Amino acid sequence: MGRNTDAVLRYSERERPSLSTDLVRWIIELIRNDDLRPGDRLPSVRALAERFLVTTPTVRQALGRLQTSGVVEIRHGSGVYVRSRQERVVLTNPSHNEIEPQTLLELLDARLLIEPRLAEMTAREADVDEIAELQQLLDKAEEYLGGDNDEMLNRTNMHFHLAIANFSKNSILAQVVESLIELYSFEQLAIISFYNDRPRDHQEHLDILAAIRDGDAGLVRELMHRHISGVRSTVETRQAEHGVTDGWRGYTAEDATFGIQGRGRE
């Protein structure tokens, strides 16, 4: 307590952004020193303010930054919970809300560079429990193949891809994949609508999982590359077929499923 008190006093005359930056670091230290794990609840905003001798708005500002960087999850009406014990190297942009056709292709290009390698690593690293978790995700995805809930199908499919990235044991590249998927969540929904072949997409996921289960790293890499490049090719072709050259701006998550229905805004 004394060390934190002295630190606050030393920075008491600085501008609030500097104090908030220090507070971010102190909260991360608290998580590590108290050995808090993902899912554990942090002290309340008031308790943190009293502990570090700062105002509650400063605590909320620091927690907001930590939520953006993936360290905590703020559940309104419940509290603040640990999500990760370290800040992400790549941060998401929560204000991103535009859909540009070229962005869909560039997003798939970025994933194509990273995910096949991570899938290969996962085939070598994944244990029985992790493989079971991947199977559970695909079982859940199968429930949404009818096309009446693409948002849940997309979310489950992205969890499948994220789990493969995480099970590779390369935390930096896994963070990059997570940030790409979170930052471009609207685009991912648009990709599903353009691709519009949910059974094929699901079967390719099953094939990837089967190769991971067999520990065939080379095949897994090939299948993941073929999977993402196939989606990219189809999206590009269908954009051309429907004359999509201009962007759609200001769409919400619900709007992002328009895809091949041809709806647009001036």
C-alpha positions as CSV (number, residue, x, y, z in Angstrom):
1,M,0.0,0.0,0.0
2,G,2.8,2.4,0.8
3,R,4.5,1.9,-2.5
4,N,1.3,2.6,-4.4
5,T,0.6,5.7,-2.2
6,D,4.0,7.1,-2.8
7,A,3.6,6.5,-6.6
8,V,0.3,8.4,-6.6
9,L,1.7,11.3,-4.7
10,R,4.7,11.6,-7.1
11,Y,2.3,11.8,-10.1
12,S,-0.5,13.8,-8.4
13,E,0.3,17.0,-10.3
14,R,0.4,15.4,-13.7
15,E,-2.4,15.6,-16.3
16,R,-5.0,12.9,-15.9
17,P,-3.9,10.9,-19.0
18,S,-0.5,10.2,-17.3
19,L,-2.1,9.2,-14.1
20,S,-4.5,6.9,-16.0
21,T,-1.5,5.3,-17.8
22,D,0.1,4.7,-14.4
23,L,-3.1,3.2,-13.1
24,V,-3.3,0.8,-16.0
25,R,0.1,-0.5,-15.0
26,W,-0.8,-0.7,-11.3
27,I,-4.0,-2.7,-12.0
28,I,-2.0,-5.1,-14.2
29,E,0.5,-5.5,-11.3
30,L,-2.5,-6.1,-9.0
31,I,-3.8,-8.9,-11.2
32,R,-0.4,-10.6,-11.3
33,N,0.5,-10.0,-7.6
34,D,-2.8,-11.3,-6.4
35,D,-2.6,-14.2,-8.9
36,L,-6.0,-13.4,-10.4
37,R,-6.9,-15.7,-13.3
38,P,-9.3,-15.2,-16.3
39,G,-12.8,-15.1,-15.0
40,D,-11.8,-13.8,-11.5
41,R,-13.5,-10.6,-10.4
42,L,-11.5,-7.5,-9.6
43,P,-12.2,-5.2,-6.6
44,S,-15.0,-2.7,-7.3
45,V,-14.3,0.7,-8.9
46,R,-14.7,2.4,-5.5
47,A,-12.3,-0.1,-3.9
48,L,-9.7,0.4,-6.6
49,A,-10.0,4.2,-6.2
50,E,-9.4,3.9,-2.5
51,R,-6.6,1.5,-2.9
52,F,-4.7,3.7,-5.4
53,L,-5.9,7.1,-4.0
54,V,-7.4,8.2,-7.3
55,T,-10.9,9.3,-8.3
56,T,-13.5,6.9,-9.6
57,P,-13.6,8.5,-13.0
58,T,-9.8,7.9,-13.3
59,V,-10.4,4.2,-12.4
60,R,-13.1,3.9,-15.0
61,Q,-10.9,5.5,-17.7
62,A,-8.1,3.0,-16.9
63,L,-10.5,0.0,-16.9
64,G,-11.9,1.2,-20.2
65,R,-8.4,1.1,-21.6
66,L,-7.7,-2.3,-20.1
67,Q,-11.0,-3.6,-21.6
68,T,-10.0,-2.3,-25.1
69,S,-6.6,-4.0,-24.8
70,G,-8.2,-7.3,-23.7
71,V,-7.0,-7.5,-20.1
72,V,-10.4,-7.1,-18.4
73,E,-14.1,-7.5,-19.2
74,I,-16.6,-4.9,-17.8
75,R,-19.9,-6.5,-17.2
76,H,-22.4,-3.8,-16.4
77,G,-24.3,-4.5,-13.2
78,S,-22.0,-7.3,-12.3
79,G,-18.4,-6.1,-12.0
80,V,-15.0,-6.2,-13.7
81,Y,-13.5,-9.5,-14.5
82,V,-10.0,-10.6,-15.6
83,R,-9.9,-11.7,-19.3
84,S,-6.1,-11.9,-19.7
85,R,-3.1,-11.4,-17.5
86,Q,-1.3,-9.2,-20.1
87,E,-2.2,-6.4,-22.6
88,R,-2.6,-7.3,-26.2
89,V,0.2,-6.2,-28.5
90,V,-2.4,-5.3,-31.1
91,L,-5.4,-3.2,-30.0
92,T,-8.9,-3.3,-31.5
93,N,-10.6,-0.1,-32.6
94,P,-14.2,-0.1,-31.1
95,S,-15.2,2.9,-33.2
96,H,-14.7,1.0,-36.5
97,N,-18.1,0.8,-38.2
98,E,-17.6,1.0,-42.0
99,I,-17.7,-1.8,-44.5
100,E,-15.6,-1.5,-47.6
101,P,-15.5,-4.2,-50.3
102,Q,-11.7,-4.1,-50.6
103,T,-11.4,-4.4,-46.8
104,L,-13.1,-7.8,-46.9
105,L,-10.4,-9.1,-49.3
106,E,-7.5,-7.5,-47.4
107,L,-8.9,-9.0,-44.1
108,L,-8.8,-12.4,-45.7
109,D,-5.3,-11.8,-47.1
110,A,-4.1,-11.0,-43.6
111,R,-5.7,-14.1,-42.1
112,L,-4.3,-16.1,-45.0
113,L,-0.7,-15.1,-44.0
114,I,-1.1,-16.1,-40.4
115,E,-3.7,-18.8,-39.8
116,P,-2.3,-21.7,-41.8
117,R,0.9,-21.5,-39.9
118,L,-0.9,-21.4,-36.5
119,A,-3.1,-24.3,-37.6
120,E,0.1,-26.3,-38.4
121,M,1.5,-25.5,-34.9
122,T,-1.8,-26.4,-33.3
123,A,-1.7,-29.9,-35.0
124,R,1.6,-30.4,-33.1
125,E,0.6,-28.8,-29.8
126,A,-3.1,-29.5,-29.2
127,D,-4.0,-31.9,-26.4
128,V,-7.1,-34.1,-26.0
129,D,-9.0,-31.4,-24.1
130,E,-8.3,-28.7,-26.7
131,I,-9.4,-31.0,-29.5
132,A,-12.6,-31.7,-27.6
133,E,-13.2,-28.0,-27.3
134,L,-12.8,-27.5,-31.0
135,Q,-15.3,-30.3,-31.6
136,Q,-17.8,-28.7,-29.3
137,L,-17.5,-25.4,-31.2
138,L,-18.2,-27.2,-34.5
139,D,-21.1,-29.1,-32.9
140,K,-22.6,-25.7,-31.9
141,A,-21.9,-24.2,-35.3
142,E,-23.9,-27.0,-36.9
143,E,-27.0,-25.7,-35.1
144,Y,-26.9,-22.5,-37.1
145,L,-26.3,-23.8,-40.6
146,G,-29.9,-23.1,-41.6
147,G,-29.0,-19.4,-42.3
148,D,-31.5,-17.9,-39.9
149,N,-28.9,-16.8,-37.4
150,D,-25.7,-15.8,-39.2
151,E,-24.5,-13.6,-36.4
152,M,-24.3,-16.6,-34.0
153,L,-22.9,-18.8,-36.8
154,N,-20.2,-16.2,-37.5
155,R,-19.4,-15.9,-33.8
156,T,-19.1,-19.6,-33.3
157,N,-17.0,-20.0,-36.4
158,M,-14.7,-17.2,-35.3
159,H,-14.3,-18.9,-31.9
160,F,-13.2,-22.0,-33.8
161,H,-10.5,-20.1,-35.6
162,L,-9.5,-18.2,-32.5
163,A,-9.2,-21.5,-30.5
164,I,-6.9,-22.9,-33.2
165,A,-4.8,-19.8,-33.0
166,N,-4.7,-19.9,-29.2
167,F,-3.8,-23.6,-29.1
168,S,-0.8,-23.0,-31.3
169,K,0.9,-21.6,-28.1
170,N,2.1,-18.5,-30.0
171,S,0.4,-15.9,-27.9
172,I,1.6,-12.9,-30.1
173,L,0.2,-14.3,-33.4
174,A,-3.0,-15.4,-31.6
175,Q,-3.5,-11.9,-30.3
176,V,-3.1,-10.6,-33.9
177,V,-5.8,-13.0,-35.1
178,E,-8.1,-12.1,-32.2
179,S,-7.7,-8.4,-32.8
180,L,-8.3,-8.8,-36.6
181,I,-11.5,-10.7,-36.0
182,E,-12.8,-8.3,-33.3
183,L,-11.9,-5.2,-35.2
184,Y,-13.6,-6.4,-38.4
185,S,-16.6,-8.2,-36.9
186,F,-19.0,-6.5,-39.3
187,E,-16.8,-7.5,-42.3
188,Q,-16.9,-11.1,-41.1
189,L,-20.6,-11.1,-41.2
190,A,-20.6,-9.6,-44.7
191,I,-18.1,-12.4,-45.7
192,I,-20.6,-15.1,-44.6
193,S,-23.3,-13.5,-46.7
194,F,-21.1,-13.1,-49.8
195,Y,-19.7,-16.6,-49.4
196,N,-23.2,-18.1,-48.9
197,D,-22.1,-21.7,-48.7
198,R,-22.5,-22.6,-45.0
199,P,-22.4,-26.4,-45.4
200,R,-19.2,-26.3,-47.4
201,D,-17.6,-23.9,-44.9
202,H,-18.6,-26.2,-42.0
203,Q,-17.3,-29.3,-43.8
204,E,-14.0,-27.6,-44.4
205,H,-13.8,-26.8,-40.6
206,L,-14.5,-30.5,-39.9
207,D,-11.7,-31.5,-42.2
208,I,-9.3,-29.1,-40.5
209,L,-10.3,-30.5,-37.1
210,A,-9.8,-34.1,-38.3
211,A,-6.3,-33.3,-39.5
212,I,-5.5,-31.6,-36.2
213,R,-6.8,-34.7,-34.4
214,D,-4.5,-36.9,-36.5
215,G,-1.6,-34.6,-35.8
216,D,-1.0,-34.1,-39.5
217,A,0.6,-30.6,-39.4
218,G,1.3,-30.4,-43.2
219,L,-2.2,-31.3,-44.1
220,V,-3.7,-28.9,-41.6
221,R,-1.7,-26.1,-43.0
222,E,-2.8,-26.9,-46.5
223,L,-6.4,-27.3,-45.5
224,M,-6.5,-23.9,-43.7
225,H,-4.8,-22.2,-46.6
226,R,-7.3,-23.7,-49.0
227,H,-10.2,-22.9,-46.8
228,I,-9.4,-19.1,-46.4
229,S,-8.2,-18.7,-50.0
230,G,-11.4,-20.3,-51.2
231,V,-13.5,-18.0,-49.2
232,R,-11.5,-15.0,-50.6
233,S,-11.9,-16.1,-54.2
234,T,-15.7,-16.6,-53.8
235,V,-16.1,-13.2,-52.1
236,E,-14.2,-11.4,-54.8
237,T,-16.1,-13.2,-57.5
238,R,-19.5,-12.4,-56.0
239,Q,-18.6,-8.8,-55.4
240,A,-17.9,-8.5,-59.1
241,E,-21.1,-10.3,-60.0
242,H,-23.2,-7.9,-57.9
243,G,-21.3,-4.8,-59.0
244,V,-20.1,-4.0,-55.5
245,T,-17.4,-1.4,-55.9
246,D,-18.4,1.4,-53.5
247,G,-18.4,1.0,-49.7
248,W,-21.3,0.8,-47.3
249,R,-20.9,3.2,-44.4
250,G,-22.6,3.4,-41.1
251,Y,-23.9,-0.2,-40.9
252,T,-24.7,-1.9,-37.7
253,A,-24.1,-5.5,-36.9
254,E,-27.6,-6.3,-38.1
255,D,-27.0,-4.5,-41.4
256,A,-23.8,-6.4,-42.0
257,T,-25.7,-9.5,-43.2
258,F,-27.0,-7.7,-46.4
259,G,-24.3,-9.2,-48.6
260,I,-25.6,-10.7,-51.8
261,Q,-29.1,-9.4,-51.2
262,G,-27.8,-6.3,-53.0
263,R,-29.0,-3.7,-50.4
264,G,-26.8,-0.6,-50.2
265,R,-26.7,3.0,-49.1
266,E,-25.8,6.1,-51.0
